[in-house]
């Protein structure tokens, strides 16, 4: 039996809302629209693959 080591190719990002400056964590391949938990501004929109992130990326999380 051959074991393959696959690294996780998907990432989480800590993003900052452009309106209220709230920081929250979102998934890079979000399948639904991600809104800011505080003000409701759209932070990411799905595209079928990687989401379009419409907020400032502060950090890439492992």
Buried (B, 14 or more C-beta within 10 A) or exposed (E): EEEEEEEEEEBEBBBBBEEEEBBBEBBBBBEEEBBBEEEEBEBBEBEEEBBEBBBBEEEEEE
